[in-house]
Amino acid sequence: MDEAPSEPLSRRREMFPRLGAADIERMRRFAAIERYAAGERLVASGKPGVGMFVVLSGAVAISQRDGLGHVVPIVRQEAGDFTGEVGTLSGRPALVDVVADSAVEVLLLRPAGLRALIVAEADLGERIVRALILRRVALIEQGATGPVILSAPESAESLRLQSFLQRNGQPYHVIDTTRDPDGVALFESYGAAPGEPLVVCPDGSVLRNPTDAMLARCIGMVDSDERPDAYDVAVVGAGPAGLAAAVYAASEGLAIVVLDCRAYGGQAGASARIENYFGFPTGISGQALTGRAFVQAQKFGAELLIPAKAVALERDPGRESDGWAVRLEDGRLIRARTVVIASGARYRRPDVPRLAEFEGHGIWYWASAIEARLCEGREVALVGGGNSAGQAAVFLARGAARVHMLVRGPSLAASMSRYLIDRIASAPNITVSTQTEMTRLHGNPAAGLEAVSWQQKGVETTHPVRHLFLFAGADPETAWLDGCGVRVDANGFVLTGPTDGIVNGAEPAPLESCLPGVFAVGDVRSGSVKRVGGAIGEGAAVVAQIHRHLEASIARR
């Protein structure tokens, strides 16, 4: 009996499957034939991708290239092979170079044609999408493409950029400027300060301590194009609720755009492991769960603008009686017939002196692999008693010497799932301190956090904690709605449904605000259950209510 293929070999076959003649024939109606001479470039790293190429004859060579000119060969593809990774679905900038290794004839499936193929030919589409996902994962793991970050090991600004790229599924590479001679020379030539990172983009341009938005533009994540046409739906927030709305709306043919100021996934995307989500008995990371939804939304044609910060909700100046406009931080207007508020909630900042001094210098509001590496073998503290806090504590405990959980209430039972309470109780290096409040922070902004004091039943103690994680309470992300007329409850969460007055002569739909055509879903909505499953359910449910609103709008004209 033949032995089963090893896991690496099996994974590579899934990553680079070869299409048969029948598969290629099914693809022809979605594609056009192109021909290239030997040495001609089909795809350039860092430039917008034109689509997916299927090799009919000849061969192409695929390689990775970073901004410093380092080139790493990946694979040579021949007849029956196809190019691309997940970004190909939406025409995102390429992460690799594709060059004709000989005279080559190919089928070119542009992004719209590729998405149409995936929907129309489900079994073939499944194989293609799986390959595209696995290729993106491999590129991230190898870190030989994408921007190069040059910085000192624990630079707070470098960690910010790494977190931004990681949470958006973007490959990158870090060079330690205290060790790498080439990195030191480049760093010094630009006169960067010790704590400032330099970023070299795939096109060779260099950014000095860029903002997230500047970096996103440099690597082609977002554009600055005007969008004069109105979408059917604009969703503000790409957490589970916003992504669910995108998947269901796009799959039903609605023109939809999703905006988020930082990354897809929201708070859920930063969860190390979600173990009580329906259908995943062994659990799944928040990044993996929301990453799948992110790909799924693109598959159905949703447009995602990340990062793109919404600063106001206004009436559409061209359709004031029946339309809305979301104003972005850069001044652009995104016009839409309906708007879904899915901007979620942010963790509350405790009222402790000097907190702002140490944000990014030892104080964190999420616990990803990047922060976990900084905590290896160290004592850390975590404030909060909800599920997010519990998931973070268990995750950090894998490498930290000790995790101190500081909980204001008398126990975890009121706010945490039982399975997490049991997991925490069984971890020998997690200490839960109830009826405890943080009181003081010690250190200096240059060196970072050095110690934390907290008080339990009137007794204050100080611990040598250099990393503090805050998961306490939540405030709604609704500042961008100020002045637009949306009603909120006493805590600032958006009110929806029949209890909130009359809209266009009728009661609002269950997820509709007091403004006609403006809906709210997920954690930002007053009365929501603040769970991933609930957010996804609301994101799916709102689409039927959007359809009814759009149909009624047409009937009124």
N, C-alpha and C positions, 0 to 999 in steps of 0.2 A: 504493500500500500504506500502511495506517495505521501510524503510528509506535508502537513499544512504549511503554507508559506509563512515566513516569519512576519511579525507585526510591521517592522519597517518596510519590508518588501510589499506587503499587502497595502500599506498606507501609500507607498509610492505609486502602485498601480491605480489606486483611487485618485491620486493627485494628477497623474498623467495617463488617463485612459486613452486607448486608441480607438477611433471611430471606424466602423465598418462602412462598406459601400452603401448599404441601405440607410444608415444613419445620415451620411453625407447627402444622399438624395433627398431625404426629408428636410434638410436644412436649406436647400437651394432656393426655395421660394422666399426665404427671409434674408437672402444674401446677394452679393454681387461678386463677380469674378475680378480679381486684380492680379497683375503680374509685376514682378520686381526683378531687377538684374542682380547678379552676385555683388555683395558688398553694400547694397542699398539698405537704408534703415527704414523699417516698417513702423517701429515704435521707439520713442526717445524717453528715457527716464526723466521724470519731472514735467513732461509736457502732457497736455490733455490727450487721453487715449481716443483713437478713432473707432475702436470696437474690438471684436474678437476675430482672429484669423484662423481659418481651418486650412491646413496645408494639403493641397491636392497633388503637387509634384515638387521635387526639389527638397530643400531643407532650410531651416532658419536656426540661428544660434541665439540663445537667450542668456543674458548676463545681468548681474547687479552692478550698480555704480553709485558711489556716494559722492558728496560734494568735494572731497579731497582728491578725487580721481582714481580711487581704488576700484578695481574691476574684479568681480568674482564670477566665473562661468557657472551657469545653473544647469542647462540642459540643451541638447540639440534635438530639434523636432523635425520629423519627416512626414510623409504622406499619411493622413489619418489622425495626426496630432492637432491640437488647437492651443492657441495662446490665451493669456488673460488671467486675471484674478478678480476678486469681488468688486473692486473699483471699476472694472470694465462695464458692469451693469449700468452705471450712470455716467460713464465718460469721464471719470476722475483722472487726475494726472497719473501717468504710468509709473510703476515702481521698478521697472526693468527696461533694458534695451533689447529690442528684437531686430536682428540684422539678417538679411538673406545670405546664407552660407554658400548658395549656388543660385542659378536662375530658378525662380520659384513662382508657382501659380497657386493662388489661395482664394478661398471664399472669405469675404469680409462681411461680418454681421455687425452693423453699427448698433449702439446701445439699444435703440428702440426695437430693432429687428431681433436682437438677442433676447430681450424681454418677451417679445411676442412669441418667439420660438419656445422659450421655457414654459410659457403658459399653455401654448397650443399642443406641444409634444411633451406631455408630462413625464413619461418615463425617461426619455432622452434628456429633458430639462433637469431632472433630478440628478443624473450623473454629472452633467455639466456644472450645476450649482455646487455640488459637493466638491468637485475638483477645484473650482474657483475659491471656495472657502478654505480648503486645505492649503492651497498655494499661498493665500494671504497669511494664514497662521505660520507657515514655514518661513515666510519672509520676515515676519515679526520676530520669530525665535532666532533666526540667523543674525539679524541686526546689521546686515551688510549693505543695506540700501536705506534711502530716506535721509533726513537731515542728520548731521553730525553735531553733537553738543560737546563743546570743550569747556570744562569747568573743574574746579576743585571737587573732591568726592562728596562732601556734604553741603554744597552750596544750596541755600534755600531756593534761590531763583532757578537753578538747574533742576532741582527736584520738582518745582512747579511745572516746568516745561516737560519733564519726563512724564509726570502724571497726566498732563493734558494729552500728550501723544499716545500714551498707553491706553487711556480711557476711550480714545477715539479709534483704537485699532490701527495706529500708524506705526510702521517700523522706524527705528532710529538707532543711532550708535552713540555711545558716550566715550570720550577720551579724557583721561585723568591728566590735567595740566600740571600736576605735581610730579608726574612720572614720565609721560611721553615726550621725548625731545621735540618732535615735529609739532605737537600740540602746544608746547611751551613757546616755541618760536612764533607760531601764528598768533597765539594769545598775546604775546608781548608786542607784536607788530601792530596790533590794533589798539594798544594802550588800555585794555580792559582792566578794571579794578579787580582785586582778588576774589570778591564774592560774585562778580558778574560772569555769566556764561556767554560764550560766543556760539552762534549757531551757523553752520555752513549748510546751505540748502542744496538740493540736488543740482540746481543750475549754476552752482558756484558762488552765488551771492552770499554775503556774510552779514549777519544781524548781531548787534550787540545788545544783550539782555532784552530780547523782544517781548512784547505782550503776546498773549495767546493768539489774539486776532492777527497780529503782524506775522507770526509764525505760520498761522493757517493760510494766509494769503501767499506767503512765500512758497509753500509746498503745494499750493493749488487746492486746498480743501474748500475754500470759498472764493467767490468772485465779487466784483463790484458792479455787476451789470444791473441796469434798471429792469424792472419787470412790470411793464405797463398793463398787461392783461390781467384780468381778475381770475383768481382761482375759485373753485367751488368751495374749498375749505382751506383755512390757514390754522395750523395747530401751533400754539406757543408752548413749547416744552416737549422734550424727547425722552421722557421717562416711560415707564410701562404703560401708563394711560395714553400718552400722546402717540407712542409707537403703535399701540393697539388700534387707535383711531385711524392712523395712517394706513396700516395693513388692510383693515376692513373697508375703509373708504376707497383706497386705490384699487382694491380687488373688485370693487363694484363700479369702477369706471369714473369715479369722481376725480377731478383735477385737484391735487392736494399738495401743499407745501408745509414742511415741518421746520420750525425754528428752535434753536436752543443756544444759550449763551456760552456753554462750555463743552458738553459732551453728551452723547446719547446714553441713556440708562438711568439718569437721575440718581437719587440716593440708592435705589435698588442696584444700579450698575456698579456701585462701590462695595456691595456686600460680598464677602469672601465666599459664603456658601449659604444658599437658601434650601432648607431641607423639608419644609412643609408646603412646597408648591405642588399643586395637583399634577400627577403624571411623572414625577421625578423622584422615585423612591429612594435613590441614593443621594439625592441633592444635586444642585447645580449652582455654579457661581453666578452672581448677578451679572457680571460682564458677559458670560457665555449666553445666559438667557436673553438679555436685551440685545446682545450682538446678533443673535439669530433673528430677532424681530427687525433689527436695523437692515439686515440683508433682505429679509422678506418684504419689507416696505419698498425697497429699491426694485426688487423683482417685479412688483406690480406697478411700478412707475411713479411712486411718490418721490417728490423732490425734497431733499433734506439740506438745509443751510445750517452748518455748524462749523464755527461759532457765529451766531448772529443774534445780537441782543435786542430784544423788544423793549422800547422805552415808553410807548404810548399806544393806546387804542383810540382810533378816531373814526368818524364817518368818512366813507370814501368820497373825496371831493367830486368825483365824476358820477356817483350814483348815491347821492345823499339819502334818498328815500329807501334804498334797498341795497346796502352794501357797506363793508367796513374796510378799514385800512390799518395795518399794524406798522407803526413807525419804528425803524431800526435806529440803533445808536449812530450809524454813519449817515443818517438822514434819509435813506431810501424808504419808500412806502411799498408794503406788500398788500395788494388789494385782494379782497376775497368776499364772496357772497355770505359766507358764514365764518365764524371764528370759534375755535375750541381753546379755552383756557386750560392748559395742562401744565402750568408752570411750577406746580408742586410746592414743597416747603423746604426750608433750610434749617439746619440745626441751630438751636439758640446759643447765643454767646453769653456765658455766665457773667454776672456782675462782679468781676474780680479785677482788682487793680493790675495794670500792666499787661493785660491780656493781648492787646493789639501788638505790643512790642515783640511778642514771641510767636505770632501766627506765621507759620512757615519756617520758624526757627526752633521748632520743638513742640509746637501746638498744631494739631491736625484735626480735620473734620471728616476724614475718611481713612480707611486702613487697607491700602493696596499692597502688592508685593514690594513696591518701592519703599514704603514706610516700614514694612516688616523687616526688610534687610537692614535698615538702620537700627532696629531694636534687637538684633541678634545678641543674645547673652546679656541683655540689659534689663533693668527694672523699669517698667512703664506703668502709667496710670491711665484709667479710662473712666470718664464721667458719663453716667446714663444707665437706665435699667430696662430699656425696651429691647425688641428683637435685634435691631441693628447693632446696639451695644453688645448684646450677647454674642452675635455672630462675629463681631470684631474681636472680642475678648478671646474666643476660642481660636480664631485664626492667629492672633498675635502670640498666644501661649505656646504655639509650636516651636517658636525660636527664642522668645524672651525668657529671661531668668525668672521674672515674676511679673504678673499682671494684677494690679490693684484696681478693682472695680469700686467706684464711689457712687453710692445710690442714696438719694435723699429720703426715699420712703422706707417703711419698716421691712419690706421684703421685695423679692423679684416677682412674686406670684401675680401681682395686679397688672403687670405690664409686659410680661415675657412668656413665651410659649413653654410648655412643660418640658419638651425635649431639650431645649436650650438650658433650662435651669438644671436638668439632670446632667447635661454635658459639662456645664461649669462646675457643678458639685464634684464631678469625678476627675477634674483636672487638678493635679497636685500643686501647680504653680499659679493658680488663680485664687486671689483672696477677695471676697465680697465684703465690703464695709457698708452696712445699711445705716440709715439716719446720719449720713455723713455729707458734709459740704466742703468744697474747696475754699480755702481762705486766702492764700498768698502764693505768688510765683517768685522764684529767685533766679538770678543770672543777669546777663547783659545781652543786648540785641546782637552784638558782634559774635560772642561765643555761643549764644543760644541759651535755651532753658537749662538750668543746672539742678533745680530742686523744686518740689511742690509741697505746700503745707495744706493739710485738711483737718477739719474738726469733727469729732464724733462724740456726741453727748457731752459737750462742753470742754473736751480735752483736745488740744491742738498738737499735732505731730508733724515733723518735716522729714521728707524722704528724698534720697538722691535720684530723682526722676528727671531724665533729660528728654523724654518723649511723653506727651500728654494728648490723649484722644478724647474729643468732645462729641458725645451723641445724646445730648440732653434736650428734650423737648423739641418743638418745631414751630417756626413762624412761617406763615404763608408768603410765597413770593408774589405779592400783588402790588408792589409799589408802582409798577409800570401801568397799572390801571387807574391811578389817581386822576380824578377829574373827568372820567369817561361816563360816569353814571351807573356803573355796576354796583349793586348793593352787596355789602359784606356783613358778617355777623360781628359780635363784640370782639372777637379775636382776629378779625381781618380775613376770614375764609369766605369764599364767594357763596352767596345764597342762590339756590336754584329751586325750580319746581313750583307747584301751585300755591305754596305759601307766600310767594313773593310778588303778588299782584297780577295785573292783567297785561298781556302782551298782544298787540294787534287785535284787541277785542276778545281775546281768549286767555285762558290760564296758560302760563308757560309749560312747556314739556318738562318732564321730571328732571332733566339735566340742563334745562335752559335757564339763563339768568333773567333779570328784569329787562334786558335789552334784547329785542327780537333778533334771532340768528346768532346770538352769542351764548355759547354753552360752556360749562365747566365740568371737568372730570378729574378723578384722582385726588391726591392729598390736598390740593388747593381748594377743593369743594367742601363747604360746610356740611358736616354730617357723614362724610366718607369714612370708611372703616380703616383707612391707613394701612392697608395690606396690599401686596403686589397683586394677588388674585383679584381683589376688589377693584383695583385701579384698571387692570386689564379688562375686567367685565364692563366697567363704565365706558372705557374707550371703545369697546365693541358696540355697546348699546347706544351710544350717542349717534352713531352713523344712521340708524333708522330714523331718529328724530331730525337729523340734518336733511335727509331725503324728504320728509314731510314738510319741513320749512321751505325747502327749495321748490317743491311742487305747489305749495300755497302761494309762494311769491310769484310764480309764473301765472297762476290762476287770477291773481289780483291785477295783473297788468292789462 
